[in-house]
Amino acid sequence: MGEMSSFQLGVIGALFLSVAASVSIVICNKALMSNLRFPFATTLTSWHLMVTFCTLHAAQRFNLFENKSIDMKTVMLFGILNGVSIGLLNLSLGFNSIGFYQLTNTIQKRLNVSSTQLLYQSAPFQAAILFVSGPLVDQFLTKQNVFAYKYSPLVLAFIILSCIISVFVNFSTFLVIGKTSPVTYQVLGHLKTCLVLTFGYTLLHDPFTDRNIVGILIAIFGMGLYSYFCTQENKKKQADPLVSQMKEKDATPFLAIEKEGHEVKKSDKDSLV
């Protein structure tokens, strides 16, 4: 019972951290890109991953988690694939696709590693591929050069803040994948979108259209249905152990009698021989 409660608290903590970090970084990056005119999203993501790796490396040196020797070829391929996909999607900060979930979850199970260990091992490869391709992708999309951009102190402050928040985003994303189902992960993504739109309208005065309102209402309705069915499923799971125990009690005498009868027949057969 205690283990189940601690697991549930861990899931709730991971979900809360994921929502808070993702919403915070989107608001921060919207201010950076819209208000401060820093349009280099893919390059910024490479900096996020580099800072994430450095933070995890420091944590590992302080023995906050155990590094594990794993198949480097698989991790390298995983990191490169995710780096390429992020570059092509041009900074999908929420990482909310089912494809990403399935790939990450499969790799974790195959290598038998924790979410922190997988993130620590794969972050350098994701950062490297984006560090090389990011400036090219951003120049193609924005017609501007990230190295020719004039960095003001305010822009640098927001970049540093974005990189710090990204550590929590990346860590919580991998943590949620290790603790939840694909449906929960997808519902969480819809919740983040609703909160981002709401905070964007409140804090940054982003335009709020009828389409946004309808989308939020549909997402809330879907999350309500999901919560209802999860509750019903939990009730069934709680009822099933009682039913199975009753079945076992009913079946035990029969099995015992059958076993005794078999032993009697066997002893009679032995005595005849």
Accessible surface in RSA format (square Angstrom, percent):
REM  Atomic radii and reference values for relative SASA: ProtOr
REM  Chains: A
REM  Algorithm: Lee & Richards
REM  Probe-radius: 1.40
REM  Slices: 20
REM RES _ NUM      All-atoms   Total-Side   Main-Chain    Non-polar    All polar
REM                ABS   REL    ABS   REL    ABS   REL    ABS   REL    ABS   REL
RES MET A   1   199.78 103.5 153.97 101.9  45.81 109.1 129.15 109.8  70.63  93.6
RES GLY A   2    55.77  68.8   0.00   N/A  55.77  68.8  41.32 113.4  14.45  32.4
RES GLU A   3   151.96  87.2 143.86 108.8   8.10  19.3  60.39 116.8  91.57  74.8
RES MET A   4   111.91  58.0 107.78  71.3   4.14   9.8 100.29  85.3  11.63  15.4
RES SER A   5    49.64  42.0  48.26  64.4   1.38   3.2  27.43  58.4  22.22  31.1
RES SER A   6    67.96  57.4  56.23  75.0  11.74  27.0  44.72  95.2  23.24  32.6
RES PHE A   7   102.28  51.2  95.65  59.2   6.63  17.2 102.22  62.0   0.06   0.2
RES GLN A   8    96.33  53.9  94.86  69.3   1.47   3.5  25.93  55.2  70.40  53.4
RES LEU A   9   126.89  70.7 119.28  85.3   7.61  19.1 119.50  83.9   7.39  19.9
RES GLY A  10    26.31  32.4   0.00   N/A  26.31  32.4  23.60  64.8   2.70   6.1
RES VAL A  11    24.83  16.3  24.82  22.5   0.01   0.0  24.82  21.6   0.01   0.0
RES ILE A  12   108.42  61.7 107.55  80.1   0.88   2.1 107.92  77.7   0.50   1.4
RES GLY A  13    37.96  46.8   0.00   N/A  37.96  46.8  33.28  91.3   4.68  10.5
RES ALA A  14     2.17   2.0   0.03   0.0   2.14   4.9   0.63   0.9   1.53   4.1
RES LEU A  15    41.73  23.2  41.55  29.7   0.18   0.4  41.73  29.3   0.00   0.0
RES PHE A  16   149.69  74.9 143.76  89.0   5.93  15.4 149.11  90.4   0.57   1.6
RES LEU A  17    52.74  29.4  52.55  37.6   0.19   0.5  52.74  37.0   0.00   0.0
RES SER A  18     0.67   0.6   0.67   0.9   0.00   0.0   0.00   0.0   0.67   0.9
RES VAL A  19    20.88  13.7  20.88  18.9   0.00   0.0  20.88  18.1   0.00   0.0
RES ALA A  20    41.09  37.8  31.64  48.8   9.44  21.5  40.51  57.0   0.58   1.5
RES ALA A  21     7.30   6.7   1.62   2.5   5.68  12.9   7.08  10.0   0.22   0.6
RES SER A  22     3.30   2.8   3.30   4.4   0.00   0.0   3.00   6.4   0.30   0.4
RES VAL A  23    12.06   7.9  12.06  10.9   0.00   0.0  12.06  10.5   0.00   0.0
RES SER A  24    50.34  42.5  41.09  54.8   9.25  21.3  19.62  41.8  30.73  43.0
RES ILE A  25     0.65   0.4   0.65   0.5   0.00   0.0   0.65   0.5   0.00   0.0
RES VAL A  26    27.72  18.2  27.40  24.8   0.32   0.8  27.60  24.0   0.13   0.3
RES ILE A  27    23.67  13.5  23.67  17.6   0.00   0.0  23.67  17.0   0.00   0.0
RES CYS A  28     7.90   6.0   3.97   4.4   3.93   9.2   7.67  19.4   0.23   0.2
RES ASN A  29     4.88   3.4   4.74   4.6   0.14   0.3   4.88  11.7   0.00   0.0
RES LYS A  30    61.96  30.2  58.99  36.2   2.97   7.1  46.13  41.5  15.82  16.9
RES ALA A  31    12.40  11.4  12.38  19.1   0.03   0.1  12.40  17.5   0.00   0.0
RES LEU A  32     0.00   0.0   0.00   0.0   0.00   0.0   0.00   0.0   0.00   0.0
RES MET A  33    46.38  24.0  35.92  23.8  10.46  24.9  13.73  11.7  32.66  43.3
RES SER A  34    62.29  52.6  53.15  70.9   9.14  21.0  30.79  65.6  31.50  44.1
RES ASN A  35    99.52  68.6  71.21  68.8  28.30  68.1  25.03  60.2  74.48  72.0
RES LEU A  36    40.45  22.5  29.55  21.1  10.90  27.4  33.14  23.3   7.31  19.7
RES ARG A  37   177.03  74.3 170.41  86.9   6.62  15.8  64.83  88.6 112.19  68.0
RES PHE A  38     0.00   0.0   0.00   0.0   0.00   0.0   0.00   0.0   0.00   0.0
RES PRO A  39    35.47  25.9  23.97  21.9  11.50  41.8  27.38  22.6   8.08  50.2
RES PHE A  40     0.41   0.2   0.41   0.3   0.00   0.0   0.41   0.2   0.00   0.0
RES ALA A  41     9.49   8.7   9.49  14.7   0.00   0.0   9.49  13.4   0.00   0.0
RES THR A  42     0.00   0.0   0.00   0.0   0.00   0.0   0.00   0.0   0.00   0.0
RES THR A  43     4.24   3.0   4.24   4.3   0.00   0.0   4.24   5.7   0.00   0.0
RES LEU A  44     0.00   0.0   0.00   0.0   0.00   0.0   0.00   0.0   0.00   0.0
RES THR A  45     4.93   3.5   4.93   5.0   0.00   0.0   4.93   6.6   0.00   0.0
RES SER A  46     0.00   0.0   0.00   0.0   0.00   0.0   0.00   0.0   0.00   0.0
RES TRP A  47    53.88  21.6  53.47  25.9   0.41   1.0  45.98  24.5   7.90  12.8
RES HIS A  48     4.69   2.6   4.69   3.3   0.00   0.0   2.50   2.6   2.18   2.5
RES LEU A  49     4.41   2.5   4.41   3.2   0.00   0.0   4.41   3.1   0.00   0.0
RES MET A  50    75.52  39.1  73.63  48.7   1.90   4.5  62.62  53.2  12.90  17.1
RES VAL A  51    51.15  33.7  49.52  44.8   1.63   3.9  51.14  44.4   0.01   0.0
RES THR A  52     0.08   0.1   0.08   0.1   0.00   0.0   0.08   0.1   0.00   0.0
RES PHE A  53    60.33  30.2  60.33  37.4   0.00   0.0  60.33  36.6   0.00   0.0
RES CYS A  54    80.11  60.6  72.07  80.4   8.04  18.9  27.77  70.4  52.34  56.4
RES THR A  55    59.55  42.4  52.97  53.7   6.58  15.7  46.60  62.6  12.95  19.6
RES LEU A  56    11.73   6.5  11.73   8.4   0.00   0.0  11.73   8.2   0.00   0.0
RES HIS A  57    74.16  40.5  74.16  51.5   0.00   0.0  54.56  56.2  19.60  22.8
RES ALA A  58    46.79  43.0  42.51  65.6   4.28   9.7  46.68  65.7   0.11   0.3
RES ALA A  59    18.86  17.3  15.52  23.9   3.35   7.6  18.26  25.7   0.60   1.6
RES GLN A  60    41.05  23.0  40.12  29.3   0.93   2.2   0.00   0.0  41.05  31.1
RES ARG A  61   173.22  72.7 145.92  74.4  27.30  65.0  31.27  42.7 141.95  86.0
RES PHE A  62   156.85  78.5 137.94  85.4  18.90  49.2 141.93  86.1  14.91  42.7
RES ASN A  63   130.40  89.9 104.30 100.8  26.10  62.8  26.13  62.9 104.27 100.8
RES LEU A  64   135.31  75.4 102.26  73.2  33.05  83.1 105.12  73.8  30.18  81.2
RES PHE A  65    35.73  17.9  22.19  13.7  13.54  35.2  33.46  20.3   2.27   6.5
RES GLU A  66   138.29  79.4 126.07  95.4  12.22  29.1  48.08  93.0  90.21  73.7
RES ASN A  67    64.08  44.2  45.69  44.1  18.39  44.3   6.40  15.4  57.68  55.8
RES LYS A  68    70.19  34.2  66.53  40.8   3.66   8.7  55.20  49.7  14.99  16.0
RES SER A  69   116.01  98.0  80.98 108.1  35.03  80.7  52.59 112.0  63.42  88.8
RES ILE A  70    24.34  13.8   2.95   2.2  21.39  51.6  12.56   9.0  11.77  32.0
RES ASP A  71    69.77  48.9  55.74  55.5  14.03  33.2  29.76  70.0  40.01  39.9
RES MET A  72    87.83  45.5  84.28  55.8   3.55   8.5  81.35  69.2   6.49   8.6
RES LYS A  73   165.49  80.7 158.74  97.4   6.74  16.1 104.14  93.7  61.35  65.3
RES THR A  74    14.15  10.1   9.92  10.1   4.23  10.1   8.85  11.9   5.30   8.0
RES VAL A  75     0.00   0.0   0.00   0.0   0.00   0.0   0.00   0.0   0.00   0.0
RES MET A  76    77.88  40.3  77.88  51.5   0.00   0.0  41.43  35.2  36.45  48.3
RES LEU A  77   106.56  59.3 104.63  74.9   1.93   4.9 106.12  74.5   0.43   1.2
RES PHE A  78     2.49   1.2   0.25   0.2   2.24   5.8   2.09   1.3   0.40   1.1
RES GLY A  79     0.00   0.0   0.00   N/A   0.00   0.0   0.00   0.0   0.00   0.0
RES ILE A  80    65.89  37.5  65.89  49.1   0.00   0.0  65.89  47.4   0.00   0.0
RES LEU A  81    89.61  49.9  85.00  60.8   4.61  11.6  85.31  59.9   4.29  11.6
RES ASN A  82     5.28   3.6   5.08   4.9   0.20   0.5   0.44   1.0   4.84   4.7
RES GLY A  83     0.16   0.2   0.00   N/A   0.16   0.2   0.00   0.0   0.16   0.3
RES VAL A  84    64.03  42.1  58.27  52.8   5.76  13.9  63.30  55.0   0.73   2.0
RES SER A  85    44.33  37.5  40.81  54.5   3.52   8.1  36.71  78.2   7.62  10.7
RES ILE A  86     4.60   2.6   4.60   3.4   0.00   0.0   4.60   3.3   0.00   0.0
RES GLY A  87     5.12   6.3   0.00   N/A   5.12   6.3   3.97  10.9   1.14   2.6
RES LEU A  88   145.50  81.0 114.14  81.7  31.36  78.8 117.14  82.3  28.36  76.3
RES LEU A  89   117.28  65.3  95.23  68.1  22.05  55.4  98.49  69.2  18.79  50.6
RES ASN A  90    62.09  42.8  51.55  49.8  10.54  25.4  13.15  31.6  48.94  47.3
RES LEU A  91    23.89  13.3   8.71   6.2  15.18  38.2   8.71   6.1  15.18  40.8
RES SER A  92    40.09  33.9  30.78  41.1   9.31  21.4  17.86  38.0  22.23  31.1
RES LEU A  93    21.71  12.1  17.23  12.3   4.48  11.3  17.53  12.3   4.18  11.2
RES GLY A  94    15.39  19.0   0.00   N/A  15.39  19.0   8.41  23.1   6.99  15.6
RES PHE A  95    24.26  12.1  20.00  12.4   4.26  11.1  24.25  14.7   0.01   0.0
RES ASN A  96    41.47  28.6  38.37  37.1   3.09   7.4  19.60  47.2  21.86  21.1
RES SER A  97    59.94  50.6  49.91  66.6  10.03  23.1  45.93  97.8  14.01  19.6
RES ILE A  98    65.21  37.1  61.47  45.8   3.74   9.0  61.47  44.3   3.74  10.1
RES GLY A  99    49.28  60.8   0.00   N/A  49.28  60.8  39.42 108.2   9.86  22.1
RES PHE A 100    22.13  11.1  15.73   9.7   6.39  16.6  19.92  12.1   2.20   6.3
RES TYR A 101     3.20   1.5   3.20   1.8   0.00   0.0   0.42   0.3   2.78   3.4
RES GLN A 102    82.44  46.1  82.28  60.1   0.15   0.4  32.37  68.9  50.06  38.0
RES LEU A 103    61.62  34.3  56.18  40.2   5.45  13.7  60.80  42.7   0.83   2.2
RES THR A 104     0.00   0.0   0.00   0.0   0.00   0.0   0.00   0.0   0.00   0.0
RES ASN A 105    25.84  17.8  25.84  25.0   0.00   0.0   0.75   1.8  25.10  24.3
RES THR A 106    79.55  56.6  75.12  76.2   4.43  10.6  57.83  77.7  21.72  32.8
RES ILE A 107    13.00   7.4  13.00   9.7   0.00   0.0  13.00   9.4   0.00   0.0
RES GLN A 108    16.27   9.1  14.59  10.7   1.68   4.0   3.12   6.6  13.15  10.0
RES LYS A 109   154.33  75.3 129.56  79.5  24.77  59.0  88.33  79.5  65.99  70.3
RES ARG A 110   166.75  70.0 131.36  67.0  35.39  84.3  47.42  64.8 119.32  72.3
RES LEU A 111    22.22  12.4  10.51   7.5  11.71  29.4  14.39  10.1   7.83  21.1
RES ASN A 112   112.45  77.5 103.65 100.2   8.80  21.2  24.53  59.0  87.92  85.0
RES VAL A 113    14.07   9.3   0.02   0.0  14.04  33.8   4.10   3.6   9.97  27.0
RES SER A 114    55.52  46.9  44.35  59.2  11.18  25.7  48.25 102.7   7.28  10.2
RES SER A 115     9.47   8.0   6.87   9.2   2.60   6.0   1.85   3.9   7.63  10.7
RES THR A 116    20.91  14.9  20.50  20.8   0.41   1.0   8.27  11.1  12.64  19.1
RES GLN A 117    23.08  12.9  23.03  16.8   0.05   0.1   1.54   3.3  21.53  16.3
RES LEU A 118     0.00   0.0   0.00   0.0   0.00   0.0   0.00   0.0   0.00   0.0
RES LEU A 119     0.74   0.4   0.74   0.5   0.00   0.0   0.74   0.5   0.00   0.0
RES TYR A 120    18.43   8.6  17.57  10.0   0.86   2.2   6.46   4.9  11.98  14.8
RES GLN A 121    22.44  12.5  17.98  13.1   4.46  10.6   2.70   5.7  19.74  15.0
RES SER A 122     0.00   0.0   0.00   0.0   0.00   0.0   0.00   0.0   0.00   0.0
RES ALA A 123     0.00   0.0   0.00   0.0   0.00   0.0   0.00   0.0   0.00   0.0
RES PRO A 124    43.87  32.0  34.81  31.7   9.07  33.0  39.24  32.4   4.63  28.8
RES PHE A 125    48.44  24.2  46.37  28.7   2.07   5.4  47.52  28.8   0.91   2.6
RES GLN A 126     5.16   2.9   5.16   3.8   0.00   0.0   0.00   0.0   5.16   3.9
RES ALA A 127     3.59   3.3   3.57   5.5   0.02   0.0   3.59   5.1   0.00   0.0
RES ALA A 128    55.81  51.3  47.40  73.2   8.41  19.1  55.38  78.0   0.43   1.1
RES ILE A 129    51.24  29.2  48.21  35.9   3.02   7.3  50.89  36.6   0.35   0.9
RES LEU A 130     0.08   0.0   0.08   0.1   0.00   0.0   0.08   0.1   0.00   0.0
RES PHE A 131   102.81  51.4  97.64  60.5   5.17  13.5  97.67  59.2   5.14  14.7
RES VAL A 132   105.93  69.7  94.37  85.4  11.56  27.9  99.38  86.4   6.54  17.7
RES SER A 133    32.23  27.2  31.70  42.3   0.53   1.2  28.33  60.3   3.90   5.5
RES GLY A 134     0.00   0.0   0.00   N/A   0.00   0.0   0.00   0.0   0.00   0.0
RES PRO A 135    20.99  15.3  18.87  17.2   2.13   7.7  19.02  15.7   1.97  12.2
RES LEU A 136   122.45  68.2 115.71  82.8   6.74  16.9 116.85  82.1   5.61  15.1
RES VAL A 137    38.56  25.4  35.10  31.8   3.46   8.3  38.52  33.5   0.04   0.1
RES ASP A 138     1.64   1.1   1.64   1.6   0.00   0.0   0.37   0.9   1.27   1.3
RES GLN A 139    82.51  46.1  80.76  59.0   1.75   4.2  17.72  37.7  64.79  49.1
RES PHE A 140   147.95  74.0 137.44  85.1  10.51  27.3 143.81  87.2   4.14  11.8
RES LEU A 141    87.22  48.6  56.64  40.5  30.58  76.9  58.44  41.0  28.78  77.5
RES THR A 142    35.90  25.5  17.74  18.0  18.16  43.3  24.40  32.8  11.50  17.4
RES LYS A 143   162.39  79.2 132.40  81.2  29.99  71.4 100.65  90.6  61.74  65.8
RES GLN A 144    86.00  48.1  79.97  58.4   6.02  14.3  29.58  63.0  56.41  42.8
RES ASN A 145    63.60  43.9  55.01  53.2   8.60  20.7  11.49  27.7  52.11  50.4
RES VAL A 146     3.45   2.3   1.72   1.6   1.73   4.2   1.72   1.5   1.73   4.7
RES PHE A 147   157.78  78.9 125.80  77.9  31.99  83.2 129.82  78.7  27.97  80.0
RES ALA A 148    76.44  70.3  45.74  70.6  30.69  69.8  56.50  79.6  19.94  52.8
RES TYR A 149    42.32  19.8  26.51  15.1  15.81  41.1  27.21  20.4  15.10  18.6
RES LYS A 150   188.50  92.0 171.45 105.2  17.05  40.6 120.07 108.1  68.43  72.9
RES TYR A 151    74.48  34.8  46.32  26.4  28.16  73.3  42.83  32.2  31.65  39.0
RES SER A 152    47.93  40.5  42.11  56.2   5.81  13.4  41.99  89.4   5.94   8.3
RES PRO A 153   114.02  83.1 105.58  96.2   8.45  30.7 108.82  89.8   5.21  32.4
RES LEU A 154    99.20  55.2  94.58  67.7   4.62  11.6  97.66  68.6   1.55   4.2
RES VAL A 155     4.86   3.2   4.86   4.4   0.00   0.0   4.86   4.2   0.00   0.0
RES LEU A 156    82.66  46.0  82.63  59.1   0.03   0.1  82.63  58.0   0.03   0.1
RES ALA A 157    53.17  48.9  42.21  65.1  10.96  24.9  47.98  67.6   5.19  13.7
RES PHE A 158    54.01  27.0  53.22  33.0   0.80   2.1  54.01  32.7   0.00   0.0
RES ILE A 159    13.53   7.7  13.53  10.1   0.00   0.0  13.53   9.7   0.00   0.0
RES ILE A 160   105.88  60.3 104.08  77.5   1.80   4.3 105.86  76.2   0.02   0.0
RES LEU A 161    82.77  46.1  81.37  58.2   1.41   3.5  82.53  58.0   0.24   0.6
RES SER A 162     0.00   0.0   0.00   0.0   0.00   0.0   0.00   0.0   0.00   0.0
RES CYS A 163     9.68   7.3   9.68  10.8   0.00   0.0   4.04  10.2   5.65   6.1
RES ILE A 164    90.29  51.4  89.50  66.7   0.79   1.9  90.17  64.9   0.12   0.3
RES ILE A 165    24.81  14.1  24.75  18.4   0.06   0.2  24.81  17.9   0.00   0.0
RES SER A 166     2.10   1.8   2.10   2.8   0.00   0.0   2.10   4.5   0.00   0.0
RES VAL A 167    18.61  12.2  18.61  16.9   0.00   0.0  18.61  16.2   0.00   0.0
RES PHE A 168   100.02  50.0  99.89  61.9   0.13   0.3 100.02  60.6   0.00   0.0
RES VAL A 169     3.05   2.0   3.05   2.8   0.00   0.0   3.05   2.7   0.00   0.0
RES ASN A 170    10.36   7.1   9.49   9.2   0.87   2.1   1.03   2.5   9.33   9.0
RES PHE A 171    58.54  29.3  58.41  36.2   0.13   0.3  58.41  35.4   0.13   0.4
RES SER A 172     0.09   0.1   0.09   0.1   0.00   0.0   0.00   0.0   0.09   0.1
RES THR A 173     2.55   1.8   1.89   1.9   0.66   1.6   2.14   2.9   0.42   0.6
RES PHE A 174     8.73   4.4   8.73   5.4   0.00   0.0   8.73   5.3   0.00   0.0
RES LEU A 175    37.47  20.9  37.16  26.6   0.31   0.8  37.20  26.1   0.27   0.7
RES VAL A 176     0.27   0.2   0.27   0.2   0.00   0.0   0.27   0.2   0.00   0.0
RES ILE A 177     1.69   1.0   0.00   0.0   1.69   4.1   0.00   0.0   1.69   4.6
RES GLY A 178    43.17  53.2   0.00   N/A  43.17  53.2   8.65  23.7  34.52  77.3
RES LYS A 179    66.40  32.4  50.39  30.9  16.02  38.1  22.68  20.4  43.73  46.6
RES THR A 180    21.01  14.9   2.88   2.9  18.13  43.2  12.37  16.6   8.64  13.1
RES SER A 181    50.94  43.0  42.69  57.0   8.25  19.0  41.17  87.7   9.77  13.7
RES PRO A 182    41.61  30.3  41.61  37.9   0.00   0.0  41.61  34.4   0.00   0.0
RES VAL A 183    85.23  56.1  83.50  75.6   1.73   4.2  85.23  74.1   0.00   0.0
RES THR A 184    25.88  18.4  25.54  25.9   0.35   0.8  16.76  22.5   9.12  13.8
RES TYR A 185     2.37   1.1   1.97   1.1   0.40   1.0   1.97   1.5   0.40   0.5
RES GLN A 186    60.21  33.7  59.52  43.5   0.69   1.6  22.03  46.9  38.17  29.0
RES VAL A 187    27.74  18.3  27.74  25.1   0.00   0.0  27.74  24.1   0.00   0.0
RES LEU A 188    10.74   6.0   8.21   5.9   2.52   6.3  10.73   7.5   0.01   0.0
RES GLY A 189     2.26   2.8   0.00   N/A   2.26   2.8   1.86   5.1   0.40   0.9
RES HIS A 190    85.12  46.5  84.16  58.5   0.96   2.5  51.60  53.2  33.51  39.0
RES LEU A 191    61.51  34.3  61.51  44.0   0.00   0.0  61.51  43.2   0.00   0.0
RES LYS A 192     7.98   3.9   7.96   4.9   0.02   0.0   6.45   5.8   1.53   1.6
RES THR A 193    71.93  51.2  67.82  68.8   4.11   9.8  51.43  69.1  20.50  31.0
RES CYS A 194    10.91   8.2  10.83  12.1   0.08   0.2   8.35  21.2   2.55   2.8
RES LEU A 195    52.57  29.3  52.57  37.6   0.00   0.0  52.57  36.9   0.00   0.0
RES VAL A 196    18.07  11.9  18.07  16.4   0.00   0.0  18.07  15.7   0.00   0.0
RES LEU A 197    47.50  26.5  45.08  32.3   2.42   6.1  45.98  32.3   1.52   4.1
RES THR A 198    63.94  45.5  63.11  64.0   0.83   2.0  51.17  68.7  12.77  19.3
RES PHE A 199    84.67  42.4  84.67  52.4   0.00   0.0  84.67  51.3   0.00   0.0
RES GLY A 200     0.34   0.4   0.00   N/A   0.34   0.4   0.34   0.9   0.00   0.0
RES TYR A 201   117.79  55.0 115.18  65.5   2.61   6.8  66.13  49.7  51.65  63.7
RES THR A 202    82.76  58.9  65.72  66.6  17.04  40.6  57.26  76.9  25.50  38.5
RES LEU A 203   103.53  57.7  81.81  58.5  21.73  54.6  84.21  59.1  19.33  52.0
RES LEU A 204    43.64  24.3  22.65  16.2  20.99  52.8  25.79  18.1  17.86  48.1
RES HIS A 205   150.72  82.4 127.09  88.3  23.62  60.4  86.67  89.3  64.05  74.5
RES ASP A 206    40.35  28.3  38.36  38.2   1.99   4.7  15.98  37.6  24.37  24.3
RES PRO A 207   115.63  84.3  94.57  86.2  21.05  76.5 105.83  87.4   9.79  60.9
RES PHE A 208    66.24  33.1  36.17  22.4  30.07  78.3  36.24  22.0  30.00  85.9
RES THR A 209    71.03  50.5  64.74  65.6   6.29  15.0  66.96  89.9   4.07   6.2
RES ASP A 210   114.93  80.5 110.49 110.0   4.44  10.5  35.11  82.6  79.82  79.6
RES ARG A 211   205.05  86.1 194.32  99.1  10.73  25.5  70.82  96.8 134.23  81.4
RES ASN A 212    34.72  23.9  31.90  30.8   2.82   6.8   2.70   6.5  32.03  31.0
RES ILE A 213    74.12  42.2  73.58  54.8   0.54   1.3  74.12  53.4   0.00   0.0
RES VAL A 214    81.24  53.5  81.00  73.3   0.24   0.6  81.23  70.6   0.01   0.0
RES GLY A 215    36.05  44.5   0.00   N/A  36.05  44.5  30.47  83.6   5.58  12.5
RES ILE A 216    23.58  13.4  22.31  16.6   1.26   3.0  22.96  16.5   0.62   1.7
RES LEU A 217   107.86  60.1 102.91  73.6   4.95  12.4 103.25  72.5   4.61  12.4
RES ILE A 218   114.68  65.3 111.19  82.8   3.49   8.4 113.56  81.8   1.12   3.0
RES ALA A 219    19.06  17.5  10.09  15.6   8.97  20.4  17.96  25.3   1.10   2.9
RES ILE A 220    93.60  53.3  91.44  68.1   2.16   5.2  91.44  65.8   2.16   5.9
RES PHE A 221   137.08  68.6 129.16  80.0   7.92  20.6 136.24  82.6   0.84   2.4
RES GLY A 222    32.68  40.3   0.00   N/A  32.68  40.3  27.69  76.0   4.99  11.2
RES MET A 223    31.48  16.3  29.85  19.8   1.63   3.9  22.83  19.4   8.65  11.5
RES GLY A 224    41.40  51.1   0.00   N/A  41.40  51.1  34.58  94.9   6.82  15.3
RES LEU A 225    78.31  43.6  76.43  54.7   1.88   4.7  76.94  54.0   1.37   3.7
RES TYR A 226    52.70  24.6  47.39  27.0   5.31  13.8  44.45  33.4   8.25  10.2
RES SER A 227    63.70  53.8  58.74  78.4   4.96  11.4  36.01  76.7  27.70  38.8
RES TYR A 228   121.37  56.7 114.72  65.3   6.65  17.3  81.51  61.3  39.86  49.1
RES PHE A 229   124.11  62.1 119.84  74.2   4.27  11.1 120.02  72.8   4.09  11.7
RES CYS A 230    46.91  35.5  42.26  47.1   4.65  10.9  21.14  53.5  25.77  27.8
RES THR A 231    64.33  45.8  62.35  63.2   1.98   4.7  40.31  54.1  24.02  36.3
RES GLN A 232    59.27  33.1  58.69  42.9   0.58   1.4  14.22  30.3  45.05  34.2
RES GLU A 233    86.01  49.4  85.08  64.4   0.93   2.2  29.30  56.7  56.71  46.3
RES ASN A 234    78.20  53.9  77.23  74.6   0.97   2.3  16.00  38.5  62.20  60.1
RES LYS A 235   120.24  58.7 113.91  69.9   6.33  15.1  70.81  63.7  49.43  52.7
RES LYS A 236   130.50  63.7 126.58  77.7   3.92   9.3  76.01  68.4  54.49  58.0
RES LYS A 237   123.78  60.4 116.59  71.5   7.19  17.1  66.69  60.0  57.09  60.8
RES GLN A 238   131.57  73.6 116.42  85.1  15.16  36.1  43.39  92.4  88.19  66.9
RES ALA A 239    49.79  45.8  45.93  70.9   3.87   8.8  49.18  69.3   0.62   1.6
RES ASP A 240    84.96  59.5  83.42  83.0   1.54   3.6  26.19  61.6  58.76  58.6
RES PRO A 241    63.39  46.2  58.59  53.4   4.80  17.5  63.29  52.3   0.10   0.6
RES LEU A 242   114.92  64.0 114.10  81.6   0.82   2.1 114.80  80.6   0.12   0.3
RES VAL A 243    72.05  47.4  71.97  65.2   0.08   0.2  71.97  62.5   0.08   0.2
RES SER A 244    50.59  42.7  48.03  64.1   2.56   5.9  39.06  83.2  11.53  16.1
RES GLN A 245    94.83  53.0  93.66  68.5   1.16   2.8  24.74  52.7  70.08  53.2
RES MET A 246   124.24  64.3 122.65  81.2   1.60   3.8  97.86  83.2  26.38  35.0
RES LYS A 247   137.50  67.1 132.81  81.5   4.69  11.2  81.46  73.3  56.04  59.7
RES GLU A 248   115.18  66.1 110.18  83.4   4.99  11.9  44.05  85.2  71.12  58.1
RES LYS A 249   150.37  73.4 139.51  85.6  10.86  25.9  88.00  79.2  62.37  66.4
RES ASP A 250   112.12  78.5  92.11  91.7  20.01  47.3  34.20  80.5  77.92  77.7
RES ALA A 251    43.91  40.4  38.07  58.8   5.84  13.3  43.91  61.8   0.00   0.0
RES THR A 252    79.06  56.2  78.43  79.5   0.64   1.5  60.59  81.4  18.48  27.9
RES PRO A 253    73.61  53.7  66.85  60.9   6.77  24.6  73.61  60.8   0.00   0.0
RES PHE A 254   130.61  65.3 127.51  79.0   3.11   8.1 129.65  78.6   0.96   2.8
RES LEU A 255   104.66  58.3 100.50  71.9   4.16  10.5 100.77  70.8   3.89  10.5
RES ALA A 256    45.12  41.5  37.61  58.0   7.51  17.1  44.51  62.7   0.61   1.6
RES ILE A 257   116.81  66.5 115.53  86.1   1.28   3.1 115.53  83.2   1.28   3.5
RES GLU A 258    98.34  56.5  88.02  66.6  10.32  24.6  40.05  77.5  58.30  47.6
RES LYS A 259   136.51  66.6 130.77  80.2   5.75  13.7  79.70  71.7  56.81  60.5
RES GLU A 260   106.09  60.9 104.91  79.4   1.17   2.8  36.00  69.6  70.08  57.2
RES GLY A 261    30.70  37.9   0.00   N/A  30.70  37.9  29.75  81.6   0.95   2.1
RES HIS A 262   121.22  66.3 117.30  81.5   3.92  10.0  78.29  80.7  42.93  50.0
RES GLU A 263    92.91  53.3  88.05  66.6   4.86  11.6  35.54  68.7  57.37  46.8
RES VAL A 264    86.63  57.0  85.16  77.1   1.47   3.5  86.63  75.3   0.00   0.0
RES LYS A 265   154.27  75.3 148.13  90.9   6.14  14.6  92.74  83.5  61.53  65.5
RES LYS A 266   123.02  60.0 119.17  73.1   3.84   9.2  66.05  59.5  56.96  60.7
RES SER A 267    60.51  51.1  52.46  70.0   8.05  18.6  46.19  98.4  14.32  20.1
RES ASP A 268    76.78  53.8  76.35  76.0   0.43   1.0  23.25  54.7  53.54  53.4
RES LYS A 269   141.20  68.9 139.23  85.4   1.97   4.7  84.03  75.6  57.17  60.9
RES ASP A 270    88.71  62.1  73.83  73.5  14.88  35.2  29.03  68.3  59.67  59.5
RES SER A 271    92.09  77.8  53.24  71.0  38.86  89.5  54.59 116.2  37.51  52.5
RES LEU A 272   157.00  87.4 125.39  89.7  31.61  79.5 128.63  90.3  28.36  76.3
RES VAL A 273   152.82 100.6  96.13  87.0  56.69 136.6 113.93  99.0  38.89 105.5
END  Absolute sums over single chains surface
CHAIN  1 A    16694.3      14669.2       2025.1      11564.1       5130.2
END  Absolute sums over all chains
TOTAL         16694.3      14669.2       2025.1      11564.1       5130.2
